[in-house]
Amino acid sequence: MDRLALFQFGLLLLAVPLQYFILMKWSSKDIEQAQAMNKITNQINQMFHYLSPSTWFNWFVSFVIEVPLGFNPLLHKRTWRRGIESPATEVYHVREKYGYFATSPAIRSSRSEYVQYRVGQVIRHKLYGYRAVIIGWDEIASAPDQWLDEHHQDHPEYRKQPNYSVLLDTRDRHAHKTYIPQEHIEVVKDTKFNSMATKPIFVVDNGAYMSKSKMNTIDNPRIVPNCVMKSKFYPRRTFIADQIDNECPNKTSLYYQLPLQKGYLVDWNIQKQVWDHLFGKIPFKSTGLLMTEPYMNLNFIRETMDQIFFEEYEVASFARYDPATLSAYQYENDTKSNYVLVVDSGFSFTHIVPFHQGRKLLDGMTRIDVGGKLLTNQLKSVISYRQLLVMNETYIINELKENVCLVSLDFQEDMRKARLPLGENPHAIDYILPDYNETKQGCFQTVSASTSNIYNADGSKKNSTKQQQIVRMNVERFTIPEILFRPSTIGIDQAGIAESIYNSVEELPERKSTNEYAQSPIDTKQS
């Protein structure tokens, strides 16, 4: 056996313990094993990289010149006077075991006896008199040594006592946040807190299909599609949000790119394009952001949203709530009711959410796998099977659904009326599809009416003599929305809205007396 063959045989023998090492340390899954192998390969390549002269030169420049001076005068001459850019907050979280200034990412237990104050309390600084609200605390001061030496040089005892991160009242100070020791704090009662981070507020209902947004000082919201679209007539153009309404003349066979799937944000690139279009003229450095999020949102999605809004958009403040919580909060303030039930029928799902005394009851929360997307797809299938192939016309059929479909209050009676002759049938209508030449938006006419009596979606008359492409709607007008109440009709083994509401109400606590029941009946709100 020559040396080359012996060397190859030795490598084969090493593969067995290497595979065992990977199996025991990482995982038995093929994908994770492949990732581990790539990691080992990168480490070997990095080892050889460390032996190269260029690596030693870069190390010399970085640690011998740049670190003591705070900048690199050889490579970054423009930073000679201003120094290097300060790192992001996440850099401190990764570099240190605990985050600075009460921003530790580690989960802490309840406050110890040494921490006298809690998050949310409005306080006043004993020495300087400014008001603030507590947004975080550390049992001992957690800050860079340079900062502690500068601020607590004459009082080293401040380092050993609890320190609090506070949001400042802009009536007293123009700064945003600061970090103060416990002995300088006194609680203030019966006062309102004012901060530049709390107003004005830009409110965004970030739905899976439509995005509704407005400033809290404006009444009318801006409603745009929360997606990116492409048209077969304009293959080189991408339409973002409401550009499809303003800049696309023909909306036939649109291709949707949605950032949310099954209710969760999965495509950040698409969502970022919509947000850039939506937030273009918002001064976020002096404006807060309130945004809705999916129910039971995943933690990594929340963390990514926080990072994007604070670092890329630089918002003054940011809060996330699910839509039901915001609806229940408004309704409770208006009616002073202790019992609220929110029915939120969205793009992917329908949620039934009960609230008692402002608290969401998770045990009574119900999700139905029926939403606007499923209803539109079902209507496309029915029309394509019975009349006209429209499987690629999601935009047009969605408009048709919103213009002519309705919820039946007496399903059996409406089915009986739908079997009557056309002249006596109140449900039968002809929906005229848009051709984007003469007709820019779908309209409808009653079957018994002449072709000159055509009605727009808002009920106004539209005169047209040109031959149009027509879809006749009859039972589809109310059988498609009926899926919300009877999901089993299309094979979904779930309770409908009525049964789900009953099950959610069963989880609400009983009232103590009949007098209380008479004064505060259960309220139902549809969002």
C-alpha positions in Angstrom: 0.0 0.0 0.0 1.6 3.3 -1.1 1.5 6.5 1.0 -1.4 8.0 -0.9 -3.6 5.0 -0.5 -2.7 4.9 3.2 -3.6 8.6 3.6 -7.0 8.0 1.9 -7.6 5.0 4.2 -6.8 7.1 7.2 -9.3 9.8 6.1 -12.0 7.2 5.7 -11.4 5.9 9.2 -11.7 9.5 10.6 -15.1 9.9 8.9 -16.7 7.4 11.4 -15.8 9.2 14.6 -16.5 12.5 12.9 -20.0 11.3 12.0 -20.6 10.0 15.5 -19.4 13.3 17.0 -21.8 15.3 14.8 -24.6 12.9 15.6 -24.1 13.2 19.4 -23.4 16.9 19.6 -25.9 18.3 17.1 -28.8 16.2 15.7 -29.7 13.1 13.8 -31.6 15.1 11.2 -29.9 15.3 7.8 -30.4 19.0 7.4 -29.0 19.8 10.8 -26.1 17.4 10.2 -25.3 19.2 6.9 -25.3 22.5 8.7 -23.0 21.2 11.4 -20.6 19.9 8.7 -20.6 23.3 7.0 -19.8 24.9 10.4 -16.8 22.6 11.0 -15.6 23.3 7.4 -15.8 27.0 8.0 -13.9 26.7 11.3 -11.1 24.8 9.5 -11.0 27.5 6.7 -11.0 30.2 9.4 -8.0 28.5 11.1 -6.0 28.6 7.8 -7.2 32.2 7.4 -5.7 33.2 10.7 -2.2 32.0 9.5 -2.2 34.5 6.5 -0.2 37.8 6.7 -3.2 39.9 5.8 -5.1 38.7 8.8 -2.3 39.6 11.2 -2.0 43.1 9.6 -5.8 43.7 10.0 -5.5 42.6 13.6 -2.7 45.0 14.2 -4.6 47.9 12.6 -7.8 47.1 14.6 -6.5 46.4 18.1 -3.2 48.4 18.2 -4.4 51.6 16.4 -8.1 51.7 16.2 -9.2 50.6 19.7 -6.9 53.0 21.8 -7.8 56.0 19.6 -11.5 55.2 19.1 -11.1 55.6 15.3 -8.8 54.4 12.4 -7.0 57.4 10.9 -5.4 55.2 8.3 -8.5 53.6 6.8 -11.2 56.1 7.9 -9.8 59.6 7.6 -13.2 61.2 7.8 -13.7 59.8 11.3 -10.6 61.6 12.6 -12.7 64.2 14.5 -16.0 62.5 15.1 -14.8 59.0 16.0 -16.5 55.8 15.0 -20.3 55.4 15.1 -21.7 54.2 18.3 -23.0 50.6 18.2 -26.7 49.6 18.2 -28.4 48.5 21.4 -28.4 44.9 20.3 -24.6 45.0 20.2 -24.5 45.6 23.9 -27.0 42.7 24.5 -24.8 40.3 22.6 -21.4 41.6 23.8 -22.4 41.6 27.5 -24.1 38.9 29.5 -26.7 41.6 30.7 -27.9 44.6 28.8 -27.1 48.1 30.0 -29.5 50.6 31.5 -32.2 48.1 32.6 -32.4 46.5 29.1 -31.4 43.0 30.0 -32.8 40.4 27.6 -32.7 37.8 30.3 -36.1 36.9 31.9 -36.1 38.0 35.6 -38.1 36.8 38.5 -40.3 39.2 40.5 -38.8 42.3 42.1 -36.7 41.7 45.2 -37.3 43.6 48.4 -34.5 46.0 47.5 -36.3 47.2 44.4 -38.9 49.5 45.9 -40.6 50.8 42.6 -42.1 49.0 39.6 -42.4 49.6 35.9 -45.2 52.0 35.0 -45.0 54.2 38.1 -44.9 58.0 37.6 -42.0 59.5 39.6 -40.3 62.8 40.3 -36.5 63.3 40.6 -35.8 64.6 44.1 -32.9 66.8 43.1 -33.8 68.1 39.7 -37.6 68.0 39.9 -38.4 66.5 36.5 -41.2 63.9 36.1 -40.8 60.6 34.4 -42.2 57.1 34.2 -40.3 53.9 35.1 -39.7 51.6 32.1 -37.1 49.3 33.5 -34.9 48.5 36.6 -31.6 46.8 37.7 -30.9 45.6 41.2 -27.5 47.2 40.9 -26.3 49.8 38.3 -25.8 48.1 34.9 -24.0 50.5 32.6 -20.6 50.9 31.0 -17.8 51.7 33.4 -17.0 55.0 31.6 -20.6 56.1 32.1 -20.6 55.2 35.8 -17.4 57.0 36.4 -18.7 60.1 34.7 -22.1 60.2 36.4 -21.4 58.6 39.8 -17.8 59.7 40.4 -18.6 61.4 43.7 -21.2 58.9 44.8 -19.9 55.3 44.4 -22.8 54.0 46.6 -25.2 54.7 43.7 -23.7 51.7 41.8 -24.7 49.3 44.6 -28.3 50.3 44.8 -31.2 49.7 42.4 -31.1 51.9 39.3 -34.1 52.7 37.1 -34.5 53.5 33.4 -37.1 56.2 33.1 -39.0 57.9 30.2 -38.9 61.7 30.8 -41.8 64.1 30.7 -41.1 66.5 27.9 -42.7 69.4 29.8 -39.8 69.2 32.2 -36.9 68.1 30.0 -36.3 67.7 26.2 -34.3 64.5 26.6 -36.0 61.1 26.0 -34.7 58.7 28.6 -32.2 58.6 31.5 -30.9 56.3 34.2 -31.2 57.3 37.9 -30.5 55.7 41.3 -33.3 54.6 43.7 -32.6 57.2 46.4 -33.4 60.1 43.9 -36.9 58.8 43.2 -40.2 59.8 44.8 -43.6 58.6 43.5 -46.0 61.1 42.1 -49.8 60.5 42.3 -52.8 62.1 40.5 -50.8 63.5 37.6 -50.7 62.9 33.9 -47.5 62.0 32.1 -46.6 63.7 28.9 -43.8 62.5 26.5 -42.8 63.3 23.0 -42.7 59.5 22.5 -46.4 59.2 23.3 -47.8 61.7 20.8 -48.5 62.1 18.0 -49.1 58.4 17.3 -49.3 56.7 13.9 -51.7 53.8 14.2 -51.5 50.9 11.8 -53.8 47.9 11.5 -51.4 45.6 9.7 -53.9 43.1 8.2 -53.0 40.1 6.1 -54.7 41.6 3.0 -55.5 45.3 3.8 -53.5 47.8 5.8 -55.4 50.6 7.6 -53.4 53.5 8.9 -53.9 57.0 10.3 -52.4 59.6 12.7 -54.3 59.8 15.9 -55.0 63.5 15.1 -56.8 62.5 11.8 -60.2 61.1 11.4 -60.1 59.3 8.0 -57.8 56.3 7.7 -55.7 55.4 4.7 -56.7 51.9 3.5 -54.2 50.2 1.1 -53.5 46.5 0.1 -50.9 45.0 2.3 -49.1 43.2 -0.6 -47.1 43.6 -3.8 -48.7 42.8 -7.1 -47.6 42.1 -10.7 -49.7 42.2 -13.8 -49.3 40.2 -17.0 -49.8 43.4 -19.0 -46.9 45.1 -17.3 -44.3 42.3 -16.6 -41.5 44.7 -15.7 -43.5 46.7 -13.2 -44.1 45.9 -9.5 -47.1 47.6 -7.9 -46.8 48.2 -4.1 -49.9 48.7 -2.0 -52.3 51.4 -3.4 -50.2 51.8 -6.6 -52.3 49.0 -8.0 -55.4 51.3 -7.8 -53.6 54.5 -8.9 -51.1 53.4 -11.5 -52.3 50.0 -13.0 -54.9 50.6 -15.8 -55.7 46.9 -16.2 -56.2 44.7 -13.2 -56.8 41.4 -15.0 -54.8 38.3 -13.9 -52.9 40.0 -11.1 -50.3 38.0 -9.2 -50.2 38.6 -5.5 -47.2 38.5 -3.2 -48.5 38.6 0.3 -46.2 39.1 3.3 -48.5 37.2 5.7 -49.4 33.6 5.3 -51.8 31.8 7.7 -52.0 35.0 9.7 -48.2 35.2 10.4 -45.6 37.5 8.9 -43.3 35.2 6.8 -41.9 37.4 4.0 -40.1 40.4 5.5 -38.9 41.7 2.1 -42.4 42.1 0.8 -43.6 43.6 4.1 -40.7 46.0 4.2 -41.6 47.3 0.7 -45.2 48.0 1.8 -44.0 49.7 5.1 -41.5 51.9 3.1 -44.3 53.0 0.9 -46.6 53.6 3.8 -44.2 55.4 6.1 -42.5 57.5 3.5 -43.5 60.9 5.0 -44.0 60.0 8.7 -41.5 61.8 11.0 -40.9 58.8 13.3 -38.2 60.5 15.4 -40.9 62.5 17.0 -43.8 60.1 16.4 -44.8 56.9 18.1 -46.1 53.8 16.4 -49.0 51.6 17.4 -49.4 48.5 15.3 -51.6 45.4 15.4 -50.1 42.0 15.4 -51.6 38.4 14.9 -53.1 36.6 17.8 -50.6 34.4 19.6 -47.8 36.0 17.6 -44.4 34.2 17.7 -41.6 35.7 19.7 -39.1 35.8 16.9 -41.5 37.7 14.8 -42.1 40.2 17.6 -38.3 40.7 18.1 -37.7 41.2 14.4 -40.5 43.8 14.3 -39.0 45.6 17.3 -35.6 45.7 15.7 -36.8 47.0 12.3 -38.9 49.8 13.8 -36.4 51.0 16.3 -33.3 50.7 14.2 -34.4 51.2 10.6 -37.4 53.5 11.0 -36.1 55.0 14.3 -39.5 55.4 15.9 -39.8 57.3 19.1 -41.9 54.6 20.7 -43.5 51.4 19.6 -46.4 49.2 20.9 -48.0 46.0 19.6 -51.5 44.8 20.3 -53.8 42.3 18.7 -56.9 43.9 17.1 -59.4 42.4 19.7 -57.6 44.1 22.6 -57.8 47.5 21.0 -61.5 47.0 20.1 -62.4 45.8 23.6 -60.5 48.7 25.2 -62.4 51.3 23.2 -65.8 49.6 23.8 -65.2 49.3 27.5 -64.3 53.0 27.8 -67.4 53.9 25.9 -69.9 51.7 27.7 -68.2 51.0 31.0 -69.1 47.3 30.5 -67.2 44.5 32.3 -68.1 41.9 29.6 -67.0 42.3 26.0 -67.0 39.7 23.2 -65.1 40.6 20.0 -65.7 38.8 16.7 -62.7 39.5 14.4 -63.2 38.0 10.9 -60.0 38.6 9.0 -58.3 37.5 5.8 -57.1 34.0 7.0 -59.1 33.3 10.2 -62.0 34.3 12.3 -61.3 34.8 16.0 -63.8 34.9 18.9 -62.2 36.7 21.9 -64.0 37.2 25.2 -62.9 39.9 27.7 -63.8 40.3 31.4 -62.9 43.5 33.3 -60.4 44.4 30.6 -58.6 41.0 30.7 -58.5 38.7 27.8 -59.7 35.1 28.6 -57.4 32.8 26.6 -59.4 29.7 27.6 -62.4 31.2 25.8 -60.6 32.4 22.7 -61.6 30.4 19.6 -60.2 30.4 16.1 -62.2 29.3 13.0 -60.2 28.5 9.9 -62.4 30.6 7.7 -61.7 34.1 6.5 -62.0 36.4 3.5 -59.4 34.6 1.5 -61.2 31.2 1.7 -64.5 32.8 0.8 -63.0 34.5 -2.3 -61.3 31.3 -3.4 -64.6 29.3 -2.9 -66.5 31.9 -5.0 -63.9 31.6 -7.7 -64.3 27.8 -7.8 -68.1 28.0 -7.9 -68.2 30.6 -10.7 -65.5 28.7 -12.7 -67.4 25.4 -12.4 -70.8 26.8 -13.3 -70.2 29.8 -15.7 -66.9 31.3 -16.5 -63.2 30.5 -15.8 -62.1 33.1 -13.2 -59.5 31.2 -11.2 -56.8 33.8 -12.0 -59.0 36.8 -11.3 -58.6 37.1 -7.5 -58.8 40.9 -7.5 -62.0 41.0 -9.6 -63.8 38.2 -7.8 -62.9 39.7 -4.4 -64.6 43.0 -5.6 -67.6 41.0 -6.7 -67.9 39.3 -3.3 -67.7 42.6 -1.4 -70.2 44.3 -3.7 -73.0 41.7 -3.9 -72.6 39.0 -1.2 -74.7 39.2 2.0 -75.4 37.2 5.2 -78.8 35.5 5.2 -80.9 36.0 8.3 -83.2 33.1 7.3 -81.3 30.7 5.2 -84.1 28.3 4.4 -86.4 31.1 3.3 -83.8 32.7 1.1 -83.1 29.3 -0.5 -86.9 29.0 -1.3 -86.9 32.5 -2.8 -83.8 31.7 -4.9 -85.8 28.8 -6.6 -88.5 31.2 -7.9 -88.6 32.4 -11.5 -86.2 35.2 -12.4 -88.9 37.8 -12.4 -89.9 36.9 -8.8 -86.4 36.1 -7.5 -85.1 38.9 -5.2 -81.6 37.5 -5.1 -80.8 36.9 -8.8 -78.6 39.7 -10.3 -76.2 40.0 -13.2 -72.8 41.2 -12.3 -70.9 42.9 -15.2 -67.2 42.3 -15.0 -64.9 45.2 -15.7 -63.1 45.3 -19.1 -60.8 48.2 -18.1 -61.6 50.0 -21.3 -65.1 51.4 -20.8 -65.9 49.7 -17.5 -63.2 50.3 -14.9 -65.1 48.7 -12.0 -67.7 45.9 -11.7 -71.3 46.8 -11.6 -74.6 44.9 -11.5 -78.2 44.9 -12.8 -81.3 43.0 -11.9 -82.2 40.1 -14.2 -85.5 41.6 -15.1 -84.1 45.0 -15.9 -83.1 46.1 -19.4 -79.4 46.3 -20.3 -79.6 50.1 -20.1 -80.4 50.0 -16.4 -77.1 49.1 -14.9 -76.1 49.9 -11.3 -72.8 50.6 -9.8 -71.6 49.0 -6.6 -73.0 51.9 -4.6 -76.4 51.6 -6.2 -76.2 54.5 -8.6 -77.3 54.1 -12.2 -74.8 53.5 -14.9 -75.6 53.9 -18.6 -73.9 51.6 -21.1 -74.8 50.0 -24.4 -71.7 48.0 -25.0 -71.8 44.2 -24.8 -70.4 43.2 -21.4 -69.1 39.9 -19.9 -71.7 39.0 -17.2 -71.7 36.6 -14.3 -75.2 35.7 -12.9 -75.3 35.6 -9.1 -78.2 33.9 -7.3 -77.7 31.5 -4.3 -74.0 32.3 -4.3 -74.7 35.7 -2.8 -75.6 34.2 0.6 -74.3 30.6 0.5 -70.6 31.8 0.3 -70.8 33.9 3.5 -72.8 31.1 5.1 -69.5 29.1 5.3 -68.6 31.4 8.3 -71.6 29.9 10.1 -71.3 26.4 8.7 -67.7 25.5 7.9 -68.7 21.8 7.6 -70.4 22.5 4.3 -67.0 22.6 2.6 -65.4 19.9 4.7 -63.9 22.0 7.6 -64.6 20.1 10.8 -65.1 23.1 13.1 -67.9 25.0 14.7 -69.2 28.1 13.1 -69.4 31.6 14.5 -72.7 31.0 16.4 -71.4 27.9 18.2 -68.0 29.5 18.8 -69.6 32.5 20.4 -71.6 30.2 22.7 -68.5 28.3 23.7 -66.6 31.5 24.4 -69.4 33.0 26.5 -69.4 29.8 28.6 -65.9 30.7 29.7 -66.9 34.1 31.1 -67.4 34.2 34.9 -70.9 34.3 36.2 -72.3 37.5 37.7 -72.9 37.5 41.5 -76.5 38.7 41.5 -79.4 39.4 39.2 -79.2 43.1 40.0 -75.7 43.2 38.5 -77.0 41.3 35.5 -79.7 43.8 34.9 -77.3 46.7 35.2 -74.5 45.3 33.0 -75.6 42.9 30.3 -73.1 41.0 28.1 -72.1 43.2 25.2 -71.1 41.9 21.8 -69.0 43.9 19.4 -68.0 42.9 15.9 -64.6 44.2 14.7 
